[in-house]
């Protein structure tokens, strides 16, 4: 087995130091919001965004005014993207059904899927106003039937971003906040004098937003840890360096710490891609960002076989995995740890980010080992119920339950079963005996 790394990213120890600094900052910020409420949120918004309006929630007239500044062409594109995302989310929702089954005569078990009652959807602004993130979270929550959807995005140039507001409103948001970063996530989860808390937080963000969600998990639910953006290209000599370099830098421009990895069986392609990346960085308008990510977090790994590439890819568990090989379906069948797959040279991660219909909020930092991305099911809770409708079933299940409770020493549990046996089963059913009951009590 031969795996050669032609380019390394920043060492793990340095990445861990970055995480420690972020963790401390977020912890202090969330404590401030919990203690001072609106005042803390206003101070943080002024500090980070230079924005401190009388209210962070937009009124109906403010929403209408923002949407009026969106061009007809842009509005048509937003509607087209939302149509695709809604269509796929509706198909996903239709696949989730309530069930009820009679497992024994008179014993009825079932489950219901119930929407989370309030959700906070964070839409990143920062360097790039992430209009598409509004579709992915707000619209998907609406398809799931969430009755209260709060959407928040930072101001851009000191004002609400018109296209983001339009996407939130058309997607089904009930409340729209102009508030960014960890202060937005904290305010939605903790609540303030003017903002009622939500039950769940969703949406991607920078390292501070992701860490805030991590620290708030438990107080509220979250979708997953999403951010910073990661991308991996798995390629062999069926494709060229231009495609590989473009797909790597296309995601590296998200931020200064966006890992981008080329995994290939072709050393020729690896070296050509490195050269092509240098060429593109000389002309790419976002090179100041993408170049830092590539320098600090970019990797090029050459393997001997597809089996080796599969092993490395599953170990890295990247958020986005672009597969361009002579056996794309083989990777689809065998990949088990990733955010989303983009199969073949005709598709690309940007399609998934913006318009094709799948959700772009995806697991990062190896979370693809244990969760998939945001989808309509994330907004639904599955709750079970039980019903016994005959005396015979009550006595039968009660007798088994009683004996199993006594096996563990739970006398009170056993008596819950015993009273049903006595009431519905007469004297001929064996359950936790009086002697056993007495022995356990002693």
VENKAJO-V839573 format. One record per helix or strand. SS is the DSSP state (H for helix, E for strand). FROM is the first residue (numbers start at 1). LEN is the number of residues. Records with the same first field share a line. If there is no record, write none. Layout:
SS=FROM-LEN, FROM-LEN
This chain:
E=3-5, 57-1, 99-6, 107-9, 118-6, 148-6, 156-1, 159-1, 175-4, 200-3, 217-1, 220-3, 231-5, 260-5, 298-6, 320-5, 340-4, 380-9
H=12-25, 38-12, 60-8, 72-23, 131-14, 162-10, 181-10, 207-10, 241-12, 267-15, 287-11, 306-11, 328-7, 349-6, 367-3, 376-4, 391-18, 411-15, 434-8
